[in-house]
Amino acid sequence: MALKAKRANLKAGPHSKAMIIPAQLEIGKTSSIAANRLLLADVRGEIPPEDLLEFLENCVEPQFWPWYQNKRQDLKEKDEK
């Protein structure tokens, strides 16, 4: 089951920030994350962070930004009509 949510980013000490994970998700004791502007997380901690980072850099980032730019352009063109 996939879900979408918007969460506040919270300060969690001098060197960290936190985002609350939706209660519907099954979680483990730790989470694995890979991040740049986008964040990819395995909230069960089953996937090594190195694998998440490789997937983020090689699959997600290269596909997402052109898709998002086209979507924004389409919305702009609709607004101009």
Secondary structure, DSSP 8 states (H G I E B T S, - for coil): --------EEE-STT-EEE---TTS---SS-EEEESSSEEEETT--S-HHHHHHHIIIIIHHHHHHHHHHHHHHHHHHHH-
